[in-house]
Amino acid sequence: MSHCKPLSLLLALWLCFLKPTMVVGGEPLLIDPHSSKQSDATPVGVKECAACHSAPSPIYQDRGVTRFVRLIESKEWLERDKHSYAYQLVRLDELKHESNKLASEITKKLRYKKGDFERNCLTCHAGLNASEDYDSRDVKLDLEYGVRCESCHGPGSEYTKRERHQQTSWRGLKPEEKSEFGMWDLTSPSTAAAVCLSCHLGNIAENRFVTHAMYAAGHPVLPPFDLQIFLNAMPPHWKTLQEKPTFEKQSEYYQAHFDTKGNTDEIQTIKLSYEKTRRSMIGGLVANDVGLDLIHQGAAKTETWGDYSNYNCMGCHQELKKNSKSVLLDSRIPGRPFPANWLTLDYPKVHASSPETHDTLRRELFASFDSVPFGDTQRINQLRDRQRQSLEERFLDRRKMERQVMSKEDVLQWLFFLTQNREDSMKDFWVARQTAWMVCVAIDELVEHGAIAAIALDSVDPAKKELQKLLRLELQIDRKASVLESQSKILETANRFDSARCVALVKALVQTAIETR
């Protein structure tokens, strides 16, 4: 039997059979209880933020504020970041760019009516809340700024009231205390990953979810997620710990975010922590939990259950030949669509509270997809309360881990775990890509810290370059670059993916790092 058509063409074939649906699922399981958006705070708008964050005033410079925060965030965001251009790429009244034409074609194919575009597209492309009045003057003005400040940092009415967050005392508040005022403290990788993934993976309850109908109509495939890789591509408009010199309320800040008494030696130790690897690790673990959460959200209501985008794409879109190597899963029952292969990432060293309980729950959840085509929603809903408790325990475990210094030995243990835990699942291109990102982030940071011998770099660099080419690891940096061209290239790369070579390269990189410690 001949090979199947490329995935991009297969997606288009579904257009004749799919109807657009409004996706509204059950309440999320609170992957990050402190970023659950339950504060009474409301948005204040981009201009309120830009008043201070476009350029530092002489007063703030004299006070040393810029030693802690740049105060050029709005300018950097608007001029350089892809998120600020997210609305411009899909606006339907501007058809000069091919992305605008694509957005217009998608909405026509999905037969969107008034309000559907805002509810289904602009919740991510402009950071809108699904309940906002899209016709209001303030909302229309803010659309021009794309994914706005408060889309990521939280609604500002409470933390800007009486200039709360401008007071140096604000630095001494813990992330969960800041969330009570509506601010999502993105210094926490758990919180940052949960906020990013509400769009970059999805949240049905917030109407942020790319349905299979959207994909079939032409929406680009969402890439796998790595928090640090995505942050590298933004570009940064913040200061890292290493970039912050001595600043006012420094001891209080470190006590609020780390297990330290604030003395100089401990602060210097924290600055030597492997923060990039930590963000990559935590982001991957949170992505795993958000994926499980999406299954529960979809199962909560009949009208949101069974959307194909909640399943592994290659369960259907694969080579139609005997003994195909595209999908080799011994546990798969033929004819049963199954969840994404990357929903198996766990790390007992971080999730110490109830690893056995969580593993049992995941196995029970996946078994429901074997027993009934597309999954047994009754069984999934029965698992919901236990899953909620497990995910919240995992969140608290990650919070504890975030407060610890991540050492070189911790990084090496993480790398070794990845090679052991993901060798089989790296037969899947998307799992391999996410895993390679995690490995490369850790390897790069080990090199930055001088933890890999110079002689070993002769083998590290070629392996990384080959892995980069094999998986097309680079993210599209140019915010105005062709989305369709990038989509075509990544699908071509997926079609010719050599999983055996990928595993060998990952193992070689990790082995080199371990041997030179």
TIVEXMI-950166 format. One record per residue (C-alpha): residue in three letters; x, y, z. Coordinates in steps of 0.25 Angstrom, whole numbers, plus 2048, in hexadecimal, padded with zeros to 3 digits. Layout:
% residues N
{type:ALA, px:X, py:Y, pz:Z}
...
***
This chain:
% residues 517
{type:MET, px:800, py:800, pz:800}
{type:SER, px:805, py:80E, pz:7FD}
{type:HIS, px:809, py:819, pz:807}
{type:CYS, px:7FE, py:822, pz:80C}
{type:LYS, px:7FD, py:830, pz:807}
{type:PRO, px:804, py:83B, pz:810}
{type:LEU, px:7FD, py:83E, pz:81C}
{type:SER, px:7FA, py:84C, pz:817}
{type:LEU, px:7F2, py:847, pz:80B}
{type:LEU, px:7EB, py:83C, pz:814}
{type:LEU, px:7E6, py:847, pz:81D}
{type:ALA, px:7E0, py:84E, pz:812}
{type:LEU, px:7D8, py:842, pz:80E}
{type:TRP, px:7D0, py:842, pz:81A}
{type:LEU, px:7CA, py:84F, pz:817}
{type:CYS, px:7BE, py:849, pz:810}
{type:PHE, px:7BA, py:841, pz:81C}
{type:LEU, px:7BC, py:84A, pz:828}
{type:LYS, px:7B3, py:855, pz:82E}
{type:PRO, px:7B9, py:860, pz:836}
{type:THR, px:7B5, py:85F, pz:845}
{type:MET, px:7B5, py:869, pz:850}
{type:VAL, px:7BE, py:863, pz:85B}
{type:VAL, px:7BA, py:865, pz:869}
{type:GLY, px:7BF, py:85A, pz:873}
{type:GLY, px:7BF, py:858, pz:882}
{type:GLU, px:7C6, py:860, pz:88C}
{type:PRO, px:7D5, py:85E, pz:88C}
{type:LEU, px:7DC, py:855, pz:897}
{type:LEU, px:7E4, py:861, pz:89B}
{type:ILE, px:7F2, py:85C, pz:896}
{type:ASP, px:7F7, py:868, pz:89E}
{type:PRO, px:7ED, py:86C, pz:8A9}
{type:HIS, px:7F4, py:879, pz:8AB}
{type:SER, px:7F2, py:87D, pz:89C}
{type:SER, px:7E4, py:879, pz:89B}
{type:LYS, px:7DF, py:887, pz:898}
{type:GLN, px:7D5, py:887, pz:8A3}
{type:SER, px:7D9, py:895, pz:8A8}
{type:ASP, px:7CF, py:8A0, pz:8A7}
{type:ALA, px:7D9, py:8A8, pz:89F}
{type:THR, px:7D6, py:8AE, pz:892}
{type:PRO, px:7DE, py:8B3, pz:886}
{type:VAL, px:7E3, py:8C1, pz:886}
{type:GLY, px:7E8, py:8C1, pz:878}
{type:VAL, px:7F6, py:8C2, pz:871}
{type:LYS, px:7F7, py:8D1, pz:872}
{type:GLU, px:7F6, py:8D0, pz:881}
{type:CYS, px:802, py:8C7, pz:881}
{type:ALA, px:80A, py:8CE, pz:876}
{type:ALA, px:809, py:8DB, pz:87F}
{type:CYS, px:815, py:8D6, pz:887}
{type:HIS, px:81A, py:8CA, pz:87F}
{type:SER, px:81E, py:8D1, pz:872}
{type:ALA, px:82A, py:8D9, pz:877}
{type:PRO, px:830, py:8DB, pz:885}
{type:SER, px:82D, py:8E9, pz:88B}
{type:PRO, px:839, py:8F0, pz:891}
{type:ILE, px:832, py:8EE, pz:89F}
{type:TYR, px:832, py:8DF, pz:89D}
{type:GLN, px:840, py:8DF, pz:899}
{type:ASP, px:845, py:8E7, pz:8A5}
{type:ARG, px:83D, py:8DE, pz:8AE}
{type:GLY, px:844, py:8D1, pz:8A8}
{type:VAL, px:837, py:8CB, pz:8A2}
{type:THR, px:83E, py:8C8, pz:895}
{type:ARG, px:848, py:8BF, pz:89D}
{type:PHE, px:83C, py:8B6, pz:8A0}
{type:VAL, px:833, py:8B8, pz:893}
{type:ARG, px:836, py:8BE, pz:886}
{type:LEU, px:82A, py:8C7, pz:884}
{type:ILE, px:82B, py:8C5, pz:875}
{type:GLU, px:822, py:8B9, pz:874}
{type:SER, px:817, py:8BF, pz:86C}
{type:LYS, px:820, py:8C5, pz:862}
{type:GLU, px:828, py:8B8, pz:860}
{type:TRP, px:81B, py:8B0, pz:860}
{type:LEU, px:814, py:8B9, pz:855}
{type:GLU, px:820, py:8BA, pz:84C}
{type:ARG, px:826, py:8AC, pz:84D}
{type:ASP, px:81D, py:8A2, pz:853}
{type:LYS, px:815, py:898, pz:84A}
{type:HIS, px:80A, py:899, pz:854}
{type:SER, px:807, py:8A8, pz:852}
{type:TYR, px:805, py:8A4, pz:843}
{type:ALA, px:7FC, py:899, pz:845}
{type:TYR, px:7EF, py:8A0, pz:842}
{type:GLN, px:7F5, py:8A7, pz:836}
{type:LEU, px:7F8, py:899, pz:830}
{type:VAL, px:7E9, py:895, pz:831}
{type:ARG, px:7E1, py:8A2, pz:82F}
{type:LEU, px:7D7, py:8A1, pz:825}
{type:ASP, px:7D6, py:8AF, pz:820}
{type:GLU, px:7E5, py:8AE, pz:81C}
{type:LEU, px:7E8, py:8A4, pz:810}
{type:LYS, px:7F5, py:8A9, pz:80C}
{type:HIS, px:7FD, py:89E, pz:813}
{type:GLU, px:7FB, py:88F, pz:810}
{type:SER, px:7F8, py:88C, pz:81F}
{type:ASN, px:7EC, py:896, pz:81E}
{type:LYS, px:7E8, py:88F, pz:811}
{type:LEU, px:7E9, py:882, pz:818}
{type:ALA, px:7E1, py:887, pz:824}
{type:SER, px:7D6, py:88C, pz:81B}
{type:GLU, px:7D6, py:87E, pz:814}
{type:ILE, px:7D5, py:876, pz:821}
{type:THR, px:7C9, py:87F, pz:826}
{type:LYS, px:7C2, py:87D, pz:819}
{type:LYS, px:7C4, py:86E, pz:819}
{type:LEU, px:7BF, py:86D, pz:827}
{type:ARG, px:7B3, py:876, pz:823}
{type:TYR, px:7B5, py:87F, pz:82F}
{type:LYS, px:7AA, py:888, pz:833}
{type:LYS, px:7AB, py:896, pz:83A}
{type:GLY, px:7B3, py:894, pz:847}
{type:ASP, px:7B8, py:886, pz:844}
{type:PHE, px:7C6, py:88C, pz:83F}
{type:GLU, px:7C8, py:894, pz:84C}
{type:ARG, px:7C3, py:888, pz:855}
{type:ASN, px:7CB, py:87D, pz:84E}
{type:CYS, px:7D8, py:885, pz:848}
{type:LEU, px:7DA, py:891, pz:850}
{type:THR, px:7DA, py:88B, pz:85D}
{type:CYS, px:7E8, py:886, pz:85A}
{type:HIS, px:7EC, py:890, pz:84F}
{type:ALA, px:7E9, py:89C, pz:857}
{type:GLY, px:7E8, py:896, pz:865}
{type:LEU, px:7D9, py:899, pz:866}
{type:ASN, px:7D0, py:893, pz:871}
{type:ALA, px:7C5, py:88B, pz:86A}
{type:SER, px:7BB, py:893, pz:872}
{type:GLU, px:7C0, py:8A1, pz:86E}
{type:ASP, px:7B7, py:8AB, pz:866}
{type:TYR, px:7BE, py:8AB, pz:859}
{type:ASP, px:7B7, py:8B7, pz:854}
{type:SER, px:7BB, py:8C0, pz:85F}
{type:ARG, px:7C4, py:8CC, pz:85B}
{type:ASP, px:7CF, py:8C8, pz:865}
{type:VAL, px:7D0, py:8B9, pz:861}
{type:LYS, px:7D1, py:8BE, pz:852}
{type:LEU, px:7DC, py:8C7, pz:855}
{type:ASP, px:7E4, py:8BD, pz:85D}
{type:LEU, px:7E3, py:8B3, pz:852}
{type:GLU, px:7ED, py:8BA, pz:84A}
{type:TYR, px:7F8, py:8B6, pz:855}
{type:GLY, px:7F5, py:8A7, pz:852}
{type:VAL, px:7F8, py:89E, pz:85F}
{type:ARG, px:7F9, py:8A9, pz:869}
{type:CYS, px:800, py:8AB, pz:876}
{type:GLU, px:7F5, py:8A6, pz:87F}
{type:SER, px:7F3, py:89A, pz:876}
{type:CYS, px:7FF, py:894, pz:87C}
{type:HIS, px:801, py:89C, pz:889}
{type:GLY, px:7F3, py:89C, pz:88E}
{type:PRO, px:7E8, py:8A7, pz:88F}
{type:GLY, px:7EE, py:8B4, pz:895}
{type:SER, px:7E2, py:8BB, pz:89C}
{type:GLU, px:7E7, py:8B6, pz:8AA}
{type:TYR, px:7F6, py:8B6, pz:8A9}
{type:THR, px:7F6, py:8C3, pz:8A2}
{type:LYS, px:7EC, py:8C9, pz:8AD}
{type:ARG, px:7F4, py:8D3, pz:8B6}
{type:GLU, px:800, py:8CF, pz:8AE}
{type:ARG, px:801, py:8C2, pz:8B6}
{type:HIS, px:80B, py:8BB, pz:8AC}
{type:GLN, px:813, py:8C8, pz:8AC}
{type:GLN, px:817, py:8C7, pz:8BA}
{type:THR, px:824, py:8C0, pz:8BE}
{type:SER, px:81C, py:8B8, pz:8C8}
{type:TRP, px:815, py:8B1, pz:8BD}
{type:ARG, px:822, py:8AA, pz:8BA}
{type:GLY, px:821, py:8A2, pz:8C7}
{type:LEU, px:814, py:89C, pz:8C4}
{type:LYS, px:813, py:88D, pz:8C0}
{type:PRO, px:80E, py:889, pz:8B2}
{type:GLU, px:801, py:884, pz:8B9}
{type:GLU, px:7FF, py:891, pz:8C0}
{type:LYS, px:801, py:89A, pz:8B4}
{type:SER, px:7F6, py:891, pz:8AD}
{type:GLU, px:7EC, py:896, pz:8B7}
{type:PHE, px:7ED, py:8A4, pz:8B1}
{type:GLY, px:7EC, py:89E, pz:8A3}
{type:MET, px:7FB, py:89D, pz:89F}
{type:TRP, px:800, py:890, pz:89A}
{type:ASP, px:80E, py:88F, pz:89E}
{type:LEU, px:816, py:88A, pz:892}
{type:THR, px:823, py:889, pz:89A}
{type:SER, px:81C, py:87B, pz:89E}
{type:PRO, px:81E, py:872, pz:892}
{type:SER, px:812, py:86A, pz:896}
{type:THR, px:809, py:877, pz:895}
{type:ALA, px:810, py:87B, pz:888}
{type:ALA, px:80E, py:86E, pz:882}
{type:ALA, px:800, py:86D, pz:886}
{type:VAL, px:7FD, py:87B, pz:880}
{type:CYS, px:805, py:879, pz:873}
{type:LEU, px:7FE, py:86B, pz:871}
{type:SER, px:7F0, py:871, pz:872}
{type:CYS, px:7F2, py:875, pz:864}
{type:HIS, px:7FE, py:86D, pz:85F}
{type:LEU, px:7F7, py:860, pz:863}
{type:GLY, px:7E9, py:864, pz:866}
{type:ASN, px:7DE, py:866, pz:871}
{type:ILE, px:7D0, py:862, pz:86C}
{type:ALA, px:7CA, py:869, pz:878}
{type:GLU, px:7D0, py:877, pz:873}
{type:ASN, px:7CD, py:874, pz:865}
{type:ARG, px:7DB, py:873, pz:861}
{type:PHE, px:7DC, py:866, pz:85A}
{type:VAL, px:7E0, py:863, pz:84B}
{type:THR, px:7D5, py:859, pz:847}
{type:HIS, px:7D7, py:84E, pz:83C}
{type:ALA, px:7CE, py:856, pz:833}
{type:MET, px:7D7, py:862, pz:834}
{type:TYR, px:7E3, py:85A, pz:831}
{type:ALA, px:7DC, py:854, pz:825}
{type:ALA, px:7D8, py:862, pz:820}
{type:GLY, px:7E7, py:866, pz:820}
{type:HIS, px:7EB, py:86A, pz:82E}
{type:PRO, px:7FA, py:867, pz:830}
{type:VAL, px:7FD, py:85B, pz:839}
{type:LEU, px:801, py:860, pz:847}
{type:PRO, px:810, py:85C, pz:84A}
{type:PRO, px:813, py:854, pz:857}
{type:PHE, px:816, py:85D, pz:863}
{type:ASP, px:823, py:860, pz:86A}
{type:LEU, px:823, py:86C, pz:873}
{type:GLN, px:831, py:870, pz:872}
{type:ILE, px:832, py:86E, pz:863}
{type:PHE, px:825, py:877, pz:861}
{type:LEU, px:82B, py:882, pz:86B}
{type:ASN, px:838, py:882, pz:862}
{type:ALA, px:830, py:885, pz:856}
{type:MET, px:827, py:890, pz:85C}
{type:PRO, px:832, py:898, pz:85E}
{type:PRO, px:833, py:89B, pz:86D}
{type:HIS, px:82E, py:8A8, pz:872}
{type:TRP, px:831, py:8A4, pz:881}
{type:LYS, px:83E, py:8A3, pz:889}
{type:THR, px:843, py:896, pz:88D}
{type:LEU, px:848, py:893, pz:89C}
{type:GLN, px:856, py:894, pz:896}
{type:GLU, px:853, py:8A2, pz:890}
{type:LYS, px:84E, py:8A8, pz:89D}
{type:PRO, px:859, py:8AF, pz:8A5}
{type:THR, px:857, py:8B2, pz:8B3}
{type:PHE, px:849, py:8B8, pz:8B5}
{type:GLU, px:840, py:8BE, pz:8C0}
{type:LYS, px:838, py:8B3, pz:8C8}
{type:GLN, px:841, py:8A8, pz:8C2}
{type:SER, px:841, py:89F, pz:8CE}
{type:GLU, px:832, py:8A0, pz:8CF}
{type:TYR, px:831, py:89D, pz:8C0}
{type:TYR, px:83A, py:890, pz:8C1}
{type:GLN, px:833, py:88C, pz:8CE}
{type:ALA, px:825, py:88D, pz:8C6}
{type:HIS, px:82A, py:884, pz:8BA}
{type:PHE, px:835, py:87B, pz:8C0}
{type:ASP, px:838, py:873, pz:8CC}
{type:THR, px:843, py:87D, pz:8D1}
{type:LYS, px:845, py:887, pz:8DD}
{type:GLY, px:84A, py:891, pz:8D3}
{type:ASN, px:858, py:891, pz:8D7}
{type:THR, px:863, py:894, pz:8CC}
{type:ASP, px:868, py:886, pz:8CB}
{type:GLU, px:85B, py:880, pz:8C9}
{type:ILE, px:857, py:88B, pz:8BF}
{type:GLN, px:863, py:888, pz:8B6}
{type:THR, px:860, py:879, pz:8B7}
{type:ILE, px:852, py:87C, pz:8B1}
{type:LYS, px:858, py:884, pz:8A6}
{type:LEU, px:860, py:878, pz:8A2}
{type:SER, px:854, py:86F, pz:8A2}
{type:TYR, px:850, py:869, pz:894}
{type:GLU, px:844, py:871, pz:892}
{type:LYS, px:842, py:86E, pz:883}
{type:THR, px:842, py:85F, pz:885}
{type:ARG, px:839, py:861, pz:891}
{type:ARG, px:82F, py:869, pz:888}
{type:SER, px:830, py:85F, pz:87D}
{type:MET, px:82E, py:853, pz:886}
{type:ILE, px:822, py:85A, pz:88E}
{type:GLY, px:81C, py:85E, pz:881}
{type:GLY, px:81C, py:850, pz:87B}
{type:LEU, px:816, py:84A, pz:888}
{type:VAL, px:80B, py:855, pz:888}
{type:ALA, px:808, py:853, pz:879}
{type:ASN, px:806, py:844, pz:87D}
{type:ASP, px:7FB, py:848, pz:887}
{type:VAL, px:7F5, py:852, pz:87E}
{type:GLY, px:7F3, py:847, pz:874}
{type:LEU, px:7EC, py:83E, pz:87E}
{type:ASP, px:7E4, py:84A, pz:883}
{type:LEU, px:7DF, py:84C, pz:874}
{type:ILE, px:7DA, py:83E, pz:874}
{type:HIS, px:7D2, py:840, pz:880}
{type:GLN, px:7CD, py:84E, pz:87B}
{type:GLY, px:7C8, py:847, pz:86E}
{type:ALA, px:7C1, py:83C, pz:875}
{type:ALA, px:7B9, py:845, pz:87F}
{type:LYS, px:7AF, py:848, pz:874}
{type:THR, px:7AA, py:840, pz:868}
{type:GLU, px:7AB, py:84B, pz:85E}
{type:THR, px:7BA, py:84C, pz:861}
{type:TRP, px:7BE, py:83E, pz:861}
{type:GLY, px:7C5, py:836, pz:856}
{type:ASP, px:7CB, py:842, pz:84E}
{type:TYR, px:7D6, py:83B, pz:846}
{type:SER, px:7E1, py:845, pz:84A}
{type:ASN, px:7E1, py:83F, pz:858}
{type:TYR, px:7E7, py:833, pz:853}
{type:ASN, px:7F4, py:82F, pz:84D}
{type:CYS, px:7F4, py:834, pz:83E}
{type:MET, px:7FC, py:828, pz:839}
{type:GLY, px:7F2, py:81F, pz:83E}
{type:CYS, px:7EB, py:822, pz:831}
{type:HIS, px:7F5, py:82A, pz:829}
{type:GLN, px:800, py:820, pz:826}
{type:GLU, px:806, py:818, pz:81B}
{type:LEU, px:7FC, py:80D, pz:815}
{type:LYS, px:806, py:802, pz:814}
{type:LYS, px:809, py:7F5, pz:81B}
{type:ASN, px:813, py:7F6, pz:827}
{type:SER, px:813, py:805, pz:826}
{type:LYS, px:81D, py:80C, pz:830}
{type:SER, px:815, py:818, pz:832}
{type:VAL, px:80D, py:813, pz:83E}
{type:LEU, px:812, py:807, pz:845}
{type:LEU, px:80A, py:806, pz:852}
{type:ASP, px:809, py:7F8, pz:857}
{type:SER, px:7FE, py:7FC, pz:861}
{type:ARG, px:7F5, py:802, pz:856}
{type:ILE, px:7E8, py:7FB, pz:853}
{type:PRO, px:7E6, py:7FC, pz:844}
{type:GLY, px:7DA, py:805, pz:841}
{type:ARG, px:7DB, py:80C, pz:84E}
{type:PRO, px:7DF, py:81B, pz:84D}
{type:PHE, px:7E9, py:81E, pz:859}
{type:PRO, px:7EE, py:82A, pz:860}
{type:ALA, px:7FB, py:831, pz:85D}
{type:ASN, px:807, py:829, pz:85F}
{type:TRP, px:80E, py:834, pz:867}
{type:LEU, px:804, py:833, pz:872}
{type:THR, px:80D, py:829, pz:87A}
{type:LEU, px:817, py:833, pz:87F}
{type:ASP, px:819, py:832, pz:88E}
{type:TYR, px:825, py:834, pz:897}
{type:PRO, px:824, py:82D, pz:8A4}
{type:LYS, px:830, py:836, pz:8AA}
{type:VAL, px:826, py:842, pz:8A8}
{type:HIS, px:819, py:83B, pz:8AA}
{type:ALA, px:81C, py:835, pz:8B7}
{type:SER, px:80F, py:835, pz:8BE}
{type:SER, px:807, py:82B, pz:8B7}
{type:PRO, px:80E, py:826, pz:8AA}
{type:GLU, px:807, py:818, pz:8AB}
{type:THR, px:7FA, py:81E, pz:8AD}
{type:HIS, px:7FC, py:827, pz:8A1}
{type:ASP, px:801, py:81C, pz:898}
{type:THR, px:7F6, py:813, pz:89C}
{type:LEU, px:7EC, py:81E, pz:898}
{type:ARG, px:7F2, py:820, pz:88B}
{type:ARG, px:7F2, py:811, pz:888}
{type:GLU, px:7E3, py:811, pz:88B}
{type:LEU, px:7E1, py:81D, pz:883}
{type:PHE, px:7E8, py:817, pz:877}
{type:ALA, px:7E1, py:80A, pz:878}
{type:SER, px:7D4, py:811, pz:876}
{type:PHE, px:7D9, py:814, pz:868}
{type:ASP, px:7DB, py:805, pz:865}
{type:SER, px:7CE, py:800, pz:86B}
{type:VAL, px:7C5, py:80A, pz:862}
{type:PRO, px:7C8, py:810, pz:855}
{type:PHE, px:7CC, py:81F, pz:858}
{type:GLY, px:7CC, py:81C, pz:867}
{type:ASP, px:7C2, py:819, pz:872}
{type:THR, px:7BD, py:826, pz:877}
{type:GLN, px:7B5, py:820, pz:883}
{type:ARG, px:7C2, py:81A, pz:888}
{type:ILE, px:7CA, py:827, pz:885}
{type:ASN, px:7C0, py:82F, pz:88D}
{type:GLN, px:7C1, py:825, pz:898}
{type:LEU, px:7D0, py:827, pz:899}
{type:ARG, px:7CE, py:836, pz:899}
{type:ASP, px:7CF, py:839, pz:8A8}
{type:ARG, px:7DA, py:830, pz:8AB}
{type:GLN, px:7E1, py:836, pz:89F}
{type:ARG, px:7DF, py:844, pz:8A4}
{type:GLN, px:7E5, py:841, pz:8B2}
{type:SER, px:7F1, py:83A, pz:8AB}
{type:LEU, px:7F4, py:846, pz:8A2}
{type:GLU, px:7F3, py:850, pz:8AD}
{type:GLU, px:7FD, py:847, pz:8B5}
{type:ARG, px:806, py:847, pz:8A9}
{type:PHE, px:805, py:856, pz:8A8}
{type:LEU, px:809, py:858, pz:8B7}
{type:ASP, px:815, py:84F, pz:8B4}
{type:ARG, px:81A, py:857, pz:8A9}
{type:ARG, px:818, py:864, pz:8B2}
{type:LYS, px:821, py:85D, pz:8BC}
{type:MET, px:82B, py:85A, pz:8B1}
{type:GLU, px:82B, py:868, pz:8AC}
{type:ARG, px:830, py:86D, pz:8B9}
{type:GLN, px:83C, py:864, pz:8B9}
{type:VAL, px:84A, py:867, pz:8B2}
{type:MET, px:84B, py:85E, pz:8A6}
{type:SER, px:859, py:858, pz:8A5}
{type:LYS, px:862, py:852, pz:89B}
{type:GLU, px:85F, py:844, pz:8A0}
{type:ASP, px:850, py:847, pz:8A0}
{type:VAL, px:851, py:84B, pz:891}
{type:LEU, px:859, py:83E, pz:88E}
{type:GLN, px:84E, py:835, pz:895}
{type:TRP, px:844, py:83C, pz:88D}
{type:LEU, px:84B, py:839, pz:880}
{type:PHE, px:84D, py:82B, pz:884}
{type:PHE, px:83E, py:829, pz:887}
{type:LEU, px:83A, py:82F, pz:87A}
{type:THR, px:842, py:825, pz:872}
{type:GLN, px:83D, py:819, pz:87B}
{type:ASN, px:82E, py:81E, pz:87B}
{type:ARG, px:82C, py:823, pz:86D}
{type:GLU, px:834, py:819, pz:864}
{type:ASP, px:828, py:812, pz:85F}
{type:SER, px:81F, py:81E, pz:85E}
{type:MET, px:829, py:825, pz:855}
{type:LYS, px:824, py:81D, pz:84A}
{type:ASP, px:81A, py:828, pz:849}
{type:PHE, px:81F, py:834, pz:842}
{type:TRP, px:819, py:83E, pz:84B}
{type:VAL, px:81D, py:837, pz:858}
{type:ALA, px:82B, py:837, pz:852}
{type:ARG, px:82B, py:845, pz:84F}
{type:GLN, px:827, py:849, pz:85D}
{type:THR, px:831, py:840, pz:863}
{type:ALA, px:83C, py:845, pz:85B}
{type:TRP, px:839, py:853, pz:85F}
{type:MET, px:83A, py:84F, pz:86E}
{type:VAL, px:847, py:848, pz:86B}
{type:CYS, px:84D, py:854, pz:863}
{type:VAL, px:848, py:85E, pz:86E}
{type:ALA, px:850, py:856, pz:879}
{type:ILE, px:85C, py:854, pz:870}
{type:ASP, px:85D, py:862, pz:86D}
{type:GLU, px:85C, py:867, pz:87B}
{type:LEU, px:866, py:85D, pz:87F}
{type:VAL, px:870, py:863, pz:875}
{type:GLU, px:86C, py:871, pz:87A}
{type:HIS, px:870, py:86D, pz:888}
{type:GLY, px:87D, py:866, pz:883}
{type:ALA, px:878, py:859, pz:888}
{type:ILE, px:87C, py:852, pz:87B}
{type:ALA, px:88B, py:850, pz:878}
{type:ALA, px:88F, py:858, pz:86C}
{type:ILE, px:894, py:84C, pz:865}
{type:ALA, px:886, py:846, pz:866}
{type:LEU, px:881, py:851, pz:85E}
{type:ASP, px:887, py:84B, pz:851}
{type:SER, px:87C, py:840, pz:852}
{type:VAL, px:871, py:848, pz:858}
{type:ASP, px:870, py:853, pz:84D}
{type:PRO, px:86F, py:84A, pz:841}
{type:ALA, px:865, py:841, pz:848}
{type:LYS, px:85C, py:84D, pz:84C}
{type:LYS, px:85D, py:852, pz:83E}
{type:GLU, px:859, py:845, pz:838}
{type:LEU, px:84D, py:844, pz:842}
{type:GLN, px:849, py:852, pz:83E}
{type:LYS, px:848, py:84F, pz:830}
{type:LEU, px:842, py:841, pz:832}
{type:LEU, px:836, py:847, pz:83A}
{type:ARG, px:836, py:856, pz:835}
{type:LEU, px:838, py:85B, pz:844}
{type:GLU, px:839, py:869, pz:841}
{type:LEU, px:82C, py:871, pz:843}
{type:GLN, px:827, py:87C, pz:839}
{type:ILE, px:82D, py:889, pz:83F}
{type:ASP, px:829, py:893, pz:835}
{type:ARG, px:81B, py:897, pz:839}
{type:LYS, px:817, py:89B, pz:82B}
{type:ALA, px:81D, py:88E, pz:824}
{type:SER, px:814, py:885, pz:81C}
{type:VAL, px:80C, py:87C, pz:825}
{type:LEU, px:809, py:873, pz:819}
{type:GLU, px:817, py:871, pz:815}
{type:SER, px:81B, py:86D, pz:823}
{type:GLN, px:80F, py:864, pz:824}
{type:SER, px:813, py:85D, pz:817}
{type:LYS, px:822, py:85B, pz:81C}
{type:ILE, px:81E, py:855, pz:829}
{type:LEU, px:815, py:84B, pz:823}
{type:GLU, px:81F, py:847, pz:818}
{type:THR, px:829, py:845, pz:824}
{type:ALA, px:81F, py:83C, pz:82B}
{type:ASN, px:81C, py:834, pz:81F}
{type:ARG, px:82B, py:830, pz:81D}
{type:PHE, px:82E, py:82F, pz:82C}
{type:ASP, px:839, py:824, pz:830}
{type:SER, px:835, py:821, pz:83F}
{type:ALA, px:841, py:817, pz:840}
{type:ARG, px:84B, py:822, pz:83D}
{type:CYS, px:844, py:82C, pz:846}
{type:VAL, px:845, py:822, pz:852}
{type:ALA, px:853, py:820, pz:84F}
{type:LEU, px:857, py:82E, pz:84F}
{type:VAL, px:84F, py:831, pz:85C}
{type:LYS, px:856, py:826, pz:863}
{type:ALA, px:864, py:82A, pz:85E}
{type:LEU, px:861, py:839, pz:863}
{type:VAL, px:85D, py:834, pz:870}
{type:GLN, px:868, py:82A, pz:871}
{type:THR, px:872, py:835, pz:86E}
{type:ALA, px:86D, py:83E, pz:879}
{type:ILE, px:86D, py:833, pz:883}
{type:GLU, px:87B, py:82E, pz:880}
{type:THR, px:881, py:83C, pz:881}
{type:ARG, px:87B, py:840, pz:88F}
***
